[in-house]
Amino acid sequence: MVVELVSVGTELLLGNIVNTNTQYLAEQCALLGLSLYHQSVVGDNHDRLAEVVKTALGRSDVVILTGGLGPTEDDLTKEVCAEVMGYKLVEDPHTREHLEQFFKNNIYKEIPDNNWKQAMVPEGALILDNHNGMAPGLILEKDGKTAILLPGPPAELYPMFKEQVYPYLQKQQPEMIRSAVVKICGMGESQVEDKLLDLISSQTNPTIATYAKTGEVSVRVTARAKTEEEAKTLVKPVVKEIKNRLGDCVYSVKERETLEEAVVKLLHKYELTVTTAESCTGGLLAGRLVNVPGASEVFREGFITYSNKSKRKYLEVSKSTLKKYGAVSPQTAREMATGGVFATDSDACVAVTGIAGPDGGTEDKPVGLVYIAAYMKDKVKVEEYRFKGNRAKIREQAVVKALDLLRRSILENYR
């Protein structure tokens, strides 16, 4: 079954708000095994919205529209869909009662006349109660086509979809889709694809797809089957083979688990404590770690030693090292990591020093040069990186690599 998503609202076209609804709905449709080929955004204009709805219904089995169900004149979704699909609008007593109760509960002295517009629904439509707002959701069915109208605010849309629309679509869809994500750090997308090329080339069911974000690669394995258990059975051996081929570069097979969560989990597992010593990343590394619930039990302390003076004062980086090699050097990174451990009596320390730009680079030490060091079990491992991008991108890449160096150091020394 083919589904299409249409987001309604001029504010979306102007970029006034971020369209998180589409991402959420796309994920949910994938879980349901629906094929999603088109997404579109249209403003609050009758003719353009009607054209989009006609096109969507012409090529898809189900069209999910979000937004445009409010009480104002530019809220046109319900009216346009009813017009295109040949429905007439009638007042729904149940919805009117809901509106009256909503205003009563919110201590309004009177109900604005335009709000009664929300009690008008396409005759014969399936009405979805809105437990978190005023506008009801609607399901319109005609000639084998379905339009599902949902309110725009995420706090209203998400629970309405999960509680009422998901079960409805589940009954219409004979197949299930289940996915697993293999998360990778320390290997580029082209390298990952090269190691999995034969699996990707011969894929049928499950399918395998790679995609990258800053410093990481994910491999999504997706299977289609009649039941959830059958789909999971198809996915499991493929995920196992990918893990075998990529080894320690795989840090998680949980879709929602982040790199920092995986690192904190390892620190807990081996009862380790960690300290961070940062220069160019300015606390971003520590921030990623402490964002993880339970990090307080393993995170000892974070130093932001931006100046040479602070590196000497807090981490005991020697004056001669800074003078001879400079703040951005493997020698300084090594001493920062060592100093962090001895200053806090922690089991490990990760240190970062580099040139994030846009200024400060030289021919020998260009912008993007970063050294990352990890101290663990009386050994220090130092890695050199030459990142590309703007200041924010360089710092973000450095944090990812620092987290991964800590992760790999734990595995090498404690597993």
TIFI-124413 format. One line per field, with one value per residue (C-alpha): residue number from 1; residue in one letter; chain; x, y, z. Coordinates in Angstrom, 3 decimals, padded with zeros to 6 digits, always signed. Example, Ala and Ser with C-alpha at 12.3 -4.5 7.8 and 13.67 -1.06 7.14 Angstrom:
2
resi <- (1/2)
resn <- (a/s)
chain <- (A/A)
x <- (+012.300/+013.670)
y <- (-004.500/-001.060)
z <- (+007.800/+007.140)
END
This chain:
415
resi <- (1/2/3/4/5/6/7/8/9/10/11/12/13/14/15/16/17/18/19/20/21/22/23/24/25/26/27/28/29/30/31/32/33/34/35/36/37/38/39/40/41/42/43/44/45/46/47/48/49/50/51/52/53/54/55/56/57/58/59/60/61/62/63/64/65/66/67/68/69/70/71/72/73/74/75/76/77/78/79/80/81/82/83/84/85/86/87/88/89/90/91/92/93/94/95/96/97/98/99/100/101/102/103/104/105/106/107/108/109/110/111/112/113/114/115/116/117/118/119/120/121/122/123/124/125/126/127/128/129/130/131/132/133/134/135/136/137/138/139/140/141/142/143/144/145/146/147/148/149/150/151/152/153/154/155/156/157/158/159/160/161/162/163/164/165/166/167/168/169/170/171/172/173/174/175/176/177/178/179/180/181/182/183/184/185/186/187/188/189/190/191/192/193/194/195/196/197/198/199/200/201/202/203/204/205/206/207/208/209/210/211/212/213/214/215/216/217/218/219/220/221/222/223/224/225/226/227/228/229/230/231/232/233/234/235/236/237/238/239/240/241/242/243/244/245/246/247/248/249/250/251/252/253/254/255/256/257/258/259/260/261/262/263/264/265/266/267/268/269/270/271/272/273/274/275/276/277/278/279/280/281/282/283/284/285/286/287/288/289/290/291/292/293/294/295/296/297/298/299/300/301/302/303/304/305/306/307/308/309/310/311/312/313/314/315/316/317/318/319/320/321/322/323/324/325/326/327/328/329/330/331/332/333/334/335/336/337/338/339/340/341/342/343/344/345/346/347/348/349/350/351/352/353/354/355/356/357/358/359/360/361/362/363/364/365/366/367/368/369/370/371/372/373/374/375/376/377/378/379/380/381/382/383/384/385/386/387/388/389/390/391/392/393/394/395/396/397/398/399/400/401/402/403/404/405/406/407/408/409/410/411/412/413/414/415)
resn <- (m/v/v/e/l/v/s/v/g/t/e/l/l/l/g/n/i/v/n/t/n/t/q/y/l/a/e/q/c/a/l/l/g/l/s/l/y/h/q/s/v/v/g/d/n/h/d/r/l/a/e/v/v/k/t/a/l/g/r/s/d/v/v/i/l/t/g/g/l/g/p/t/e/d/d/l/t/k/e/v/c/a/e/v/m/g/y/k/l/v/e/d/p/h/t/r/e/h/l/e/q/f/f/k/n/n/i/y/k/e/i/p/d/n/n/w/k/q/a/m/v/p/e/g/a/l/i/l/d/n/h/n/g/m/a/p/g/l/i/l/e/k/d/g/k/t/a/i/l/l/p/g/p/p/a/e/l/y/p/m/f/k/e/q/v/y/p/y/l/q/k/q/q/p/e/m/i/r/s/a/v/v/k/i/c/g/m/g/e/s/q/v/e/d/k/l/l/d/l/i/s/s/q/t/n/p/t/i/a/t/y/a/k/t/g/e/v/s/v/r/v/t/a/r/a/k/t/e/e/e/a/k/t/l/v/k/p/v/v/k/e/i/k/n/r/l/g/d/c/v/y/s/v/k/e/r/e/t/l/e/e/a/v/v/k/l/l/h/k/y/e/l/t/v/t/t/a/e/s/c/t/g/g/l/l/a/g/r/l/v/n/v/p/g/a/s/e/v/f/r/e/g/f/i/t/y/s/n/k/s/k/r/k/y/l/e/v/s/k/s/t/l/k/k/y/g/a/v/s/p/q/t/a/r/e/m/a/t/g/g/v/f/a/t/d/s/d/a/c/v/a/v/t/g/i/a/g/p/d/g/g/t/e/d/k/p/v/g/l/v/y/i/a/a/y/m/k/d/k/v/k/v/e/e/y/r/f/k/g/n/r/a/k/i/r/e/q/a/v/v/k/a/l/d/l/l/r/r/s/i/l/e/n/y/r)
chain <- (A/A/A/A/A/A/A/A/A/A/A/A/A/A/A/A/A/A/A/A/A/A/A/A/A/A/A/A/A/A/A/A/A/A/A/A/A/A/A/A/A/A/A/A/A/A/A/A/A/A/A/A/A/A/A/A/A/A/A/A/A/A/A/A/A/A/A/A/A/A/A/A/A/A/A/A/A/A/A/A/A/A/A/A/A/A/A/A/A/A/A/A/A/A/A/A/A/A/A/A/A/A/A/A/A/A/A/A/A/A/A/A/A/A/A/A/A/A/A/A/A/A/A/A/A/A/A/A/A/A/A/A/A/A/A/A/A/A/A/A/A/A/A/A/A/A/A/A/A/A/A/A/A/A/A/A/A/A/A/A/A/A/A/A/A/A/A/A/A/A/A/A/A/A/A/A/A/A/A/A/A/A/A/A/A/A/A/A/A/A/A/A/A/A/A/A/A/A/A/A/A/A/A/A/A/A/A/A/A/A/A/A/A/A/A/A/A/A/A/A/A/A/A/A/A/A/A/A/A/A/A/A/A/A/A/A/A/A/A/A/A/A/A/A/A/A/A/A/A/A/A/A/A/A/A/A/A/A/A/A/A/A/A/A/A/A/A/A/A/A/A/A/A/A/A/A/A/A/A/A/A/A/A/A/A/A/A/A/A/A/A/A/A/A/A/A/A/A/A/A/A/A/A/A/A/A/A/A/A/A/A/A/A/A/A/A/A/A/A/A/A/A/A/A/A/A/A/A/A/A/A/A/A/A/A/A/A/A/A/A/A/A/A/A/A/A/A/A/A/A/A/A/A/A/A/A/A/A/A/A/A/A/A/A/A/A/A/A/A/A/A/A/A/A/A/A/A/A/A/A/A/A/A/A/A/A/A/A/A/A/A/A/A/A/A/A/A/A/A/A/A/A/A/A/A/A/A/A/A/A/A/A/A/A/A)
x <- (+000.000/+001.362/+001.130/+001.872/+002.472/+001.226/+002.110/-000.141/+000.881/+002.499/+004.617/+006.320/+007.135/+008.620/+010.739/+009.116/+008.780/+010.622/+008.519/+009.098/+005.719/+006.894/+009.882/+007.699/+005.025/+007.591/+009.121/+005.717/+004.671/+007.891/+007.120/+003.712/+005.215/+003.730/+005.564/+006.275/+007.262/+006.248/+006.159/+005.068/+004.517/+001.833/+000.763/-002.656/-004.051/-007.269/-006.323/-002.788/-003.914/-006.676/-004.147/-001.795/-004.615/-005.854/-002.336/-001.646/-004.907/-004.251/-000.963/-001.252/-003.644/-003.460/-002.755/-001.939/-002.384/-001.183/-002.174/-004.852/-007.630/-007.869/-010.686/-009.347/-010.174/-006.810/-007.337/-008.545/-007.474/-010.811/-012.809/-010.551/-010.404/-014.178/-014.552/-012.040/-013.492/-017.134/-018.164/-020.514/-019.813/-022.241/-022.075/-021.036/-022.740/-019.965/-017.287/-019.404/-019.748/-015.985/-015.374/-017.783/-016.071/-012.635/-013.479/-015.228/-012.191/-009.955/-012.224/-013.151/-016.054/-017.356/-016.539/-015.407/-017.817/-015.110/-014.316/-017.618/-016.090/-014.134/-017.393/-018.174/-016.980/-017.330/-020.531/-019.762/-016.109/-014.479/-013.826/-010.674/-011.048/-008.460/-007.621/-004.981/-006.616/-009.710/-009.578/-010.634/-008.752/-010.650/-010.473/-012.193/-012.596/-013.826/-013.301/-010.436/-008.637/-008.156/-007.346/-006.304/-006.426/-004.444/-003.906/-000.549/+000.697/+002.950/+001.504/-001.865/-000.708/+001.627/-000.802/-003.683/-001.649/-000.303/-003.589/-006.053/-004.428/-001.704/-004.220/-006.457/-003.600/-002.344/-005.642/-005.386/-001.818/-001.303/+002.489/+004.784/+008.145/+010.820/+014.208/+017.415/+020.177/+023.860/+025.730/+029.356/+032.158/+035.768/+034.988/+033.739/+030.612/+032.563/+034.640/+031.511/+029.879/+033.001/+032.972/+029.267/+029.129/+028.214/+025.386/+024.085/+024.339/+022.369/+019.786/+016.133/+014.424/+015.861/+017.211/+020.421/+021.086/+023.949/+023.769/+026.197/+026.177/+029.053/+031.729/+029.359/+027.751/+024.534/+023.457/+019.714/+018.496/+014.797/+012.625/+009.036/+006.891/+003.374/+004.178/+006.580/+008.300/+008.908/+010.406/+012.682/+013.810/+014.822/+016.721/+018.675/+021.223/+021.999/+022.724/+024.941/+026.929/+027.398/+028.670/+031.100/+032.498/+032.830/+034.030/+034.723/+033.688/+030.108/+029.131/+025.409/+022.525/+019.892/+018.306/+017.915/+021.227/+023.781/+027.552/+027.825/+025.219/+027.228/+030.372/+028.686/+027.286/+030.824/+032.122/+029.378/+030.010/+033.695/+033.202/+035.444/+035.588/+036.582/+037.802/+037.833/+040.452/+039.412/+040.883/+039.321/+036.101/+035.493/+033.373/+031.360/+032.830/+031.926/+028.484/+027.785/+028.736/+026.778/+023.674/+023.428/+021.364/+023.623/+026.769/+027.290/+028.397/+031.225/+032.126/+034.701/+035.495/+035.823/+038.590/+038.343/+041.952/+041.738/+044.912/+048.461/+048.377/+045.337/+046.920/+049.917/+047.903/+045.259/+046.804/+050.514/+051.441/+055.096/+056.225/+058.963/+056.457/+054.293/+057.282/+058.911/+055.887/+053.039/+049.555/+048.387/+050.691/+050.650/+052.997/+050.612/+047.602/+049.492/+050.347/+046.795/+045.378/+047.954/+047.430/+043.652/+043.958/+046.358/+044.431/+041.190/+042.322/+040.134/+040.648/+040.767/+041.055/+040.318/+042.052/+041.428/+043.568/+043.405/+042.747/+039.045/+039.472/+038.574/+041.874/+045.019/+046.125/+049.564/+051.098/+052.467/+049.398/+046.338/+042.815/+041.206/+044.326/+043.254/+045.059/+043.043/+044.595/+043.219/+044.970/+044.074/+046.001/+049.222/+049.160/+048.362/+047.086/+047.248/+045.503/+045.884/+043.005/+042.727/+039.075/+037.341/+034.505/+033.697/+034.494/+031.349/+031.855/+035.475/+034.568/+031.680/+033.888/+036.520/+033.976/+032.763/+036.312/+037.134/+034.131/+035.083/+038.700/+037.491/+035.154/+037.887/+040.364/+037.927/+037.394/+041.126/+042.031/+039.095/+037.226)
y <- (+000.000/+003.399/+006.346/+010.021/+012.833/+016.384/+019.136/+022.179/+025.625/+028.745/+028.943/+025.701/+027.105/+030.239/+028.206/+029.753/+026.328/+023.036/+020.280/+017.450/+015.892/+014.546/+012.798/+011.201/+010.066/+008.707/+006.557/+005.285/+004.470/+002.514/+000.477/-000.300/-001.567/+001.229/+002.401/+006.132/+007.704/+011.350/+014.116/+017.681/+020.997/+023.427/+026.805/+027.934/+028.488/+026.846/+026.197/+024.996/+022.755/+021.267/+020.541/+018.822/+016.705/+015.624/+014.663/+012.761/+010.806/+009.997/+008.217/+006.957/+004.743/+006.777/+010.500/+011.816/+015.575/+017.537/+021.057/+023.422/+022.126/+025.210/+027.754/+030.572/+031.385/+030.186/+026.728/+024.982/+021.334/+019.856/+022.027/+021.325/+017.556/+017.394/+019.307/+017.180/+013.882/+014.915/+015.169/+017.766/+019.288/+018.757/+019.627/+016.750/+016.896/+014.904/+017.326/+020.335/+018.904/+018.354/+021.999/+023.247/+021.113/+022.232/+025.899/+025.240/+023.416/+026.288/+028.830/+030.839/+033.246/+032.716/+030.636/+032.624/+032.041/+030.900/+027.920/+026.274/+025.756/+022.885/+021.050/+020.883/+017.551/+015.669/+013.647/+009.964/+010.537/+008.610/+011.120/+010.897/+012.408/+014.998/+014.479/+017.213/+020.020/+021.163/+020.066/+016.441/+014.231/+012.820/+009.766/+010.088/+006.990/+006.956/+004.754/+002.831/+006.017/+007.326/+010.800/+011.080/+014.607/+015.313/+018.479/+020.215/+020.637/+017.648/+017.343/+016.641/+014.748/+012.173/+010.652/+010.790/+008.910/+006.331/+005.632/+005.852/+006.070/+003.441/+000.674/+001.757/+001.531/-001.711/-003.357/-002.110/-003.298/-007.080/-006.907/-005.644/-003.974/-004.219/-002.568/-002.815/-000.222/-001.075/+002.033/+002.457/+004.807/+004.769/+003.837/+005.998/+005.301/+004.176/+001.787/+000.332/-000.105/-001.791/-004.378/-005.039/-004.692/-008.313/-008.180/-004.902/-006.075/-009.267/-007.759/-008.625/-009.072/-007.792/-004.666/-002.955/+000.780/+002.913/+006.546/+008.871/+011.727/+013.586/+011.052/+008.084/+005.644/+003.685/+000.571/-000.022/-003.585/-003.727/-006.799/-007.176/-010.083/-011.044/-010.913/-008.987/-012.177/-013.287/-009.878/-010.009/-013.521/-012.231/-009.263/-011.069/-013.078/-010.095/-007.882/-010.598/-010.856/-007.079/-007.011/-009.835/-007.984/-004.570/-005.720/-003.112/-000.290/-001.259/+000.548/-000.239/-002.080/-000.006/+002.654/+005.242/+004.617/+007.383/+007.064/+008.768/+006.389/+003.432/+004.893/+005.532/+001.995/+000.606/+002.773/+001.384/-002.176/-002.106/+000.229/+002.931/+006.675/+009.229/+012.814/+015.096/+017.699/+019.990/+022.891/+023.538/+021.676/+023.923/+021.521/+019.938/+016.521/+016.726/+018.002/+014.968/+012.630/+014.339/+014.417/+010.671/+009.630/+007.929/+009.703/+011.181/+007.761/+007.492/+011.060/+012.415/+015.932/+018.082/+020.610/+023.351/+024.427/+026.853/+028.794/+027.527/+028.916/+026.792/+023.699/+024.160/+025.090/+022.357/+019.554/+020.145/+020.305/+021.304/+024.725/+023.187/+020.996/+023.987/+026.056/+023.339/+021.680/+024.134/+023.712/+021.800/+018.808/+015.106/+015.838/+018.359/+016.094/+013.281/+015.417/+016.787/+013.245/+012.173/+015.298/+014.821/+011.335/+012.366/+015.540/+013.633/+010.082/+008.744/+005.558/+007.346/+010.759/+011.926/+015.094/+017.248/+020.048/+021.558/+024.485/+024.950/+028.151/+030.134/+031.792/+030.507/+027.979/+027.826/+025.774/+023.275/+023.358/+024.124/+024.806/+021.455/+019.859/+018.133/+015.781/+013.493/+011.449/+008.798/+007.716/+004.291/+001.685/+003.752/+003.943/+006.950/+006.632/+009.743/+010.178/+012.958/+014.239/+016.835/+017.740/+019.760/+022.240/+025.325/+025.883/+024.172/+021.183/+020.706/+020.803/+018.387/+015.911/+016.156/+015.285/+012.224/+010.970/+011.589/+009.564/+006.783/+006.762/+006.378/+003.562/+001.690/+002.166/+000.561/-002.400/-002.874/-002.754/-004.339/-006.736)
z <- (+000.000/-001.028/+001.346/+000.717/+003.201/+002.694/+005.171/+005.048/+006.240/+004.838/+007.996/+006.920/+003.484/+005.058/+007.469/+010.531/+012.143/+011.688/+010.129/+012.606/+011.795/+008.457/+010.001/+012.662/+010.208/+007.748/+010.489/+011.582/+008.016/+007.531/+010.643/+009.196/+005.962/+003.870/+000.757/+000.893/-002.447/-002.136/+000.475/-000.150/+001.605/+000.466/+001.780/+002.958/-000.516/-001.737/-005.355/-004.714/-001.875/-004.056/-006.795/-004.350/-002.873/-006.312/-007.402/-004.180/-004.323/-007.963/-007.275/-003.689/-001.744/+001.445/+001.814/+005.278/+005.612/+008.635/+009.608/+008.435/+010.718/+012.924/+013.290/+011.094/+007.486/+006.193/+007.736/+004.594/+004.740/+005.759/+003.349/+000.366/+000.976/+001.323/-001.929/-003.853/-002.589/-002.955/+000.692/+002.141/+005.549/+008.415/+012.083/+014.338/+017.754/+019.417/+018.210/+019.200/+022.691/+022.819/+021.884/+024.526/+027.165/+026.012/+026.451/+029.745/+031.119/+030.066/+031.790/+028.700/+029.278/+025.772/+022.725/+019.652/+016.783/+014.377/+016.616/+015.700/+012.266/+013.815/+014.568/+010.843/+009.423/+006.111/+006.316/+006.899/+007.795/+010.622/+013.396/+015.526/+018.976/+019.919/+023.594/+023.563/+021.608/+019.762/+016.116/+015.540/+013.141/+010.178/+007.929/+004.545/+002.354/-001.248/-004.310/-002.734/-001.673/+001.874/+003.157/+006.792/+008.212/+011.373/+013.441/+013.014/+016.618/+017.406/+020.915/+019.290/+016.210/+017.778/+020.301/+017.822/+015.247/+017.668/+019.430/+016.527/+013.089/+013.551/+014.448/+011.545/+009.027/+010.540/+009.636/+006.038/+005.525/+005.168/+005.579/+008.311/+007.973/+010.620/+010.566/+012.526/+012.452/+012.790/+014.004/+013.067/+014.047/+012.863/+009.258/+006.388/+004.360/+001.278/+003.410/+004.971/+001.592/+000.211/+003.012/+002.493/-001.292/-002.018/+000.544/-000.870/-004.489/-003.854/-001.495/-001.960/+001.374/+003.688/+001.997/+003.117/+002.946/+004.261/+005.265/+007.001/+009.465/+011.112/+011.986/+011.859/+009.447/+009.877/+008.013/+007.985/+007.418/+006.531/+006.067/+004.899/+006.109/+007.123/+010.825/+013.007/+014.120/+010.512/+009.699/+012.744/+011.764/+008.326/+009.766/+012.496/+010.418/+008.179/+011.171/+012.630/+009.382/+009.212/+012.789/+012.036/+009.039/+010.675/+014.099/+016.766/+014.447/+015.346/+018.523/+018.652/+016.993/+018.771/+016.597/+019.360/+021.113/+020.634/+020.619/+024.018/+025.449/+024.197/+025.795/+029.149/+029.066/+028.655/+031.494/+033.732/+032.597/+033.535/+036.530/+035.115/+035.662/+033.043/+032.897/+029.875/+029.027/+026.199/+024.322/+020.902/+021.714/+024.717/+026.773/+023.941/+024.721/+028.405/+027.423/+025.244/+028.082/+030.836/+028.632/+029.224/+032.266/+034.797/+033.600/+037.070/+038.281/+035.750/+034.777/+037.212/+035.975/+032.867/+032.193/+029.568/+029.192/+026.318/+027.094/+027.565/+031.087/+032.005/+030.435/+032.706/+035.805/+035.756/+033.698/+034.402/+030.736/+030.856/+029.758/+027.645/+025.745/+024.902/+023.869/+021.765/+020.160/+020.667/+022.132/+019.054/+019.052/+019.925/+022.826/+024.381/+023.856/+025.571/+028.596/+028.802/+028.972/+031.556/+033.632/+033.619/+035.120/+037.873/+038.712/+039.326/+040.129/+037.332/+035.322/+031.981/+030.413/+026.883/+025.717/+022.650/+021.267/+017.794/+015.481/+014.798/+012.795/+010.897/+011.861/+013.510/+010.925/+009.311/+006.527/+009.032/+011.261/+009.136/+010.332/+011.082/+012.600/+015.821/+018.180/+020.448/+023.243/+025.574/+028.777/+030.130/+032.128/+032.129/+028.337/+026.151/+022.620/+020.439/+017.083/+014.524/+012.404/+009.665/+009.579/+006.884/+007.274/+009.284/+012.946/+014.210/+011.929/+012.967/+016.655/+016.144/+014.275/+017.004/+019.689/+017.771/+017.279/+020.947/+022.075/+019.699/+020.862/+024.441/+023.363/+021.496/+024.346/+026.784/+024.484/+023.884/+027.575/+029.378/+027.143)
END
